[in-house]
Amino acid sequence: MRVLLSTQIRRREFGKSIPAEDLPVIARSARAALAIPLAAKGLPAGTRLLKAYATSPRGAKRVVYLLVLDGGDLFLLFYRGKDDPLGRNVSLSNTAFRKALDTHLSLLEADIARGDIEPVILP
């Protein structure tokens, strides 16, 4: 299993690069068996949406991954604090989350087509 990140999503979620203090948090949350599946329509074929909870030095985080069933790779879609408007309610009933999810899936698709995907080097 690899944790992968789209260049455009990395810029939106972290800026220029992922802070070193967030890498262990991502590593702890990147366990598909411990994540909560989110039922979602319109996902790419052969994928599932997963929500994970994590604690960072800067507080509680909500992490959302797209799991590719064939191979088990995880694409990081969101890394938000629990007080962030999206992190507060990571569910498809939250229209702000649904809209952001659609945007991030489009960004991911475009970056995959261009080859702008990078592995997250976990400690």
CORWO-V617882 format. One record per residue. N is the residue number from 1. NEAR is the number of other ideal C-beta (glycine too) atoms within 8 Angstrom. Layout:
n: (N N)
near: (NEAR NEAR)
//
This chain:
n: (1 2 3 4 5 6 7 8 9 10 11 12 13 14 15 16 17 18 19 20 21 22 23 24 25 26 27 28 29 30 31 32 33 34 35 36 37 38 39 40 41 42 43 44 45 46 47 48 49 50 51 52 53 54 55 56 57 58 59 60 61 62 63 64 65 66 67 68 69 70 71 72 73 74 75 76 77 78 79 80 81 82 83 84 85 86 87 88 89 90 91 92 93 94 95 96 97 98 99 100 101 102 103 104 105 106 107 108 109 110 111 112 113 114 115 116 117 118 119 120 121 122 123)
near: (8 6 14 12 13 14 10 11 14 12 9 7 9 10 4 4 6 10 7 5 9 11 13 9 13 16 10 8 12 14 8 11 4 5 11 6 8 11 6 8 4 5 10 7 4 6 10 8 15 14 12 14 9 12 7 10 3 5 8 9 15 17 16 14 15 15 12 11 8 4 6 8 10 15 12 16 12 13 10 12 10 10 6 9 6 13 12 7 8 12 7 9 5 10 6 8 12 9 8 10 13 9 8 13 13 8 12 14 9 9 14 10 6 6 6 9 11 8 8 11 4 9 4)
//
